[in-house]
Each structure stands twice: as structure tokens, then as C-alpha cells.
Amino acid sequence: MSSPPDSVLAGEWAAALVHGRRTVLPARLGEPGPGPEQLQRILLAASAAPDHHDLVPWRFVIVPAQARPALADAFEAALRERDPAATPEQFGKAREKAFRSPLLLLAIARLRDEDPEIPANQRLVSAGCAIQNMLLVGTALGYGSSLTSGKALESRALRSLFQVGADEEALCFVSFGTTVGPRRNRVRATPDHYVSELKP
């Protein structure tokens, strides 16, 4: 019996990778995180995203261990900005988020620049594809991952810390690490829930 062609094997592997990816919340991502070579592979995957006019309309900012206290300050300031009456416990929980997951990055999209032909929605799609590529490579390397957002992304403190420009949008934090504990399986939608056919 002949072996299946490489294209079939690649397709099966790709499908298994896509469907095997699971969101693992940052609180359940422990050490070890990706090493330097693995990090480069994860970051390089972003460059394969669709990118009309080759604008690279997104960037990622790594938050190393020594910068986590500054991020904690920004999270606390963001909470204070929208809720000055928050309790010390709430401020503590806001700060604690900065120290979760071994590898933490902020994804930022550039919505406008000197190329007016590419609208913001196309740039956001490109950024989403770049992020998904990174998640898939992280999964292939054996790491759990997740995306997290929240009101803090809109705060002056966080935008200032990450130098988010007037034409940029902070999209989400991207976390990677070793999954601690059992993975949560959710029931995923099937194509009949989100695909229709155009009627003439």
C-alpha cells in the first residue's frame, strides 16, 4: 500500500493543529515559557499573515520580567482612572494580572498611516491573522496560549507605557506558557452555524 502524498499529510497535520489549539487562561500558564529560539519561531509566524501593500500594520511589545511592575502600575492606574472608589483588594487583583504567564506580549495595530488605500478593517484582519499564526506555532511547540483584553487597554496609563500612538489601537495581550492542570474543552461551532450561501 502506498503512503499518502505529502500534501495529504500536511493537510491532516494542519487540521489537527488548528483544532487542537485551546485557550488557556494566563493564570494557568506556568513555567517554562518559550526559550529564545522558540520565541523567534513564534514571532516569525506573524510575518506570514496576509498583509496588503506589505504595510506590517501591527507590532508586538514583549513584557519581560523586569517590566512587569511597571505594567502592574499601569493596570492599577487604569482601574483608578475608571473607578476611583475601587477597593484595595480590587487594586491588588488588577496589579496581579501583570505577573501572569511566562511570556506576555501586547498586540498593537496601526489603523492609519501614509497609505490611505488600506482601511482600518483590513489592517485589523491582518493583525488577527498574525496573532493566530503565533498561537498556532506556540501550540505546535507544546505551549498553551490565550488572548486577553479589557478596559485597561483604553486607559491613558497603558497607552503611555506602551507608547501607543494616536493612529494605533492596543488590541489584546498574548500569553504563552506551559499549561498547568487539565485543559478546558469547549464545544465549537460547526460550519452550519456560520456559513450560508448567497442566493441569486
N, C-alpha and C positions, 0 to 999 in steps of 0.2 A: 504494500500500500504506500502510495507516495505521500510525502509530507505536504501540509498546506502551504501555499505560497507565502512569502514574507509579508505581503500586503495584508493577507488574512490574519496572520499572527499579530501584526502591528495593530490592526483594527480591533482585535479582541483585547489586546493589552490596553489600548487607549480607552476602550469602553469600560474595562474593569477598573482602570484608574479613575475615570470620571465618576463612575457610580460608587466607587469605594471611598471617595472623599467625604468626610464628615466634619461638621463644625464642632470644635472642641473649645469650650469657653476658656478664656485666659486663666481663670482660677484653677483650671485642671491641666494646665500646661506647665510641666516642670522641667528640670534639668535632666539630661543635657539638651541644649538647643543646637541648632546647626553650627558647625565649625566654619572657619573662613572659606574653605573651598566649597562647602555645601552652600554657604550664603551666596557666593558668587554665582553658582548654578541657579539658585532661586531668583536672584536679581536679573540674571541674563535672560531668563524666561520672559520677563516683561517686554523685552525688545522685540519679541515675535508677535506682539499684538498688532492687529490691523491699525494702521496709522496713515490716514490720507494726507498727502503732502509731506510725509515724514517730519511732522512737527514735534514728535515726542511731547504731547501736551499733558504730561504728568511727570511727577517726581516723587521719590520716596525718601523720607528722612528717618534714619536709624536712631533709636533712642538707646544709647549704651548705658551700662550700669551707673556710671558716674553722672549721667544726666537725669536719672530717674527722680532725684529730689527736686530738681527744677520743674519737672513735669508734674510732680505732686503739688508743688506750689501753684502751678497754673490751674490744676483741677480744683484746688481749694478756692483760688481767686474766682474761677468761673462760677462755682456754686455761690460764693458770696455776692457775685455780681447779679445773679438772678434770684437769690433768696438770702438776703442779709440776716434773716431770722433763723437760719438753719442751726441745728444743734451741734455741739461739739462732736457727737457721735456721727452725724451726717458728714461733717467736715473730714473726720477721720476715715470714713468709708470712701469719700471722694479721693483722698490722698492715696489710699491703699491701692487703688486701681493702677497707679503709675508703676507699681512694683511687680505686677503680674506678668508671667510668661518670660522665658529666657531671651527671646528675640522679639522686639517690638519696633514697628515702623509706622510712620504716618504717611498715608497716601494723599497727595495733593494734585488737583487737576488745574490746568491753566485754561480758562474758558475763553479768553480773548488775547490776541496779540496782533502783530503786524500783518497776519494773513487773515483777511476778513472772509475768505471763501469757506472756511471750515467753521461751522456754527458750534455752539457750546454742546448741543446734544451729541454730535459726532465725537467730540473730544471726550465726553463722559463715557460713551460707549467704548472708546479706545482704552480709557483708564480702567474700565471694568474688565475688559479682556486682559489687560496687562496684569491686573490683580489675580484674576482666575488662573492665568498661566503660572504665576508664582505659587498659588495654593496647590495646583496640581503637581508641580515639581516637588514642593515640600512633602506632599503625600507620597510621591514616588520614592522619596528619600527616607520615608518612615516617620515623618513628624506630623503631629496634629497641628491644626491651624484654625483661625477664626478671624472674622471681621467684627469690629465693634465701633459704634458711633455714639451719638448723644449730643445734648445741647452744649456741652463744653466746647465742641468743635467750632461753634459760632462765637465764642467769647473773645473779648479783646486780649485777655491774658494768653490764651493758647495761640491765637493768630500772631501775637507779638513774639512769643517764644520760638515759634517755627518760621517766623518771617514770611507769613502767608501774604502775598501781595493783593492789591485791590482787584486784580483780574483773576485771582486764584480762588479755589474752594478746597477747604480741608474735607476730604471725603470720609475717611474712616481710618482707624488703627488696624494694622495687620499683625497678628501674633503667630508665632511658631514655637513649638517646644515638644517635649516628649509627653504623650498622653498619660495622665495619672488616673488610674481607675478605669472602669468599663466605659466604652464609648456609647453614646446615646444614638439609637437608631430611630429615625423618623420615617413616616410613610410619605413617600414622594409622589407628587402628582404624575399622572400618565398623560401622554400626548392628547388624548381625547378631552382633557380638561383645559388645554390651552392652544389647541390648533383647530382652525376652521378653514374652509375652502371658499374662495371668492366665487360668488355666483354671478354668471353673465347677465 
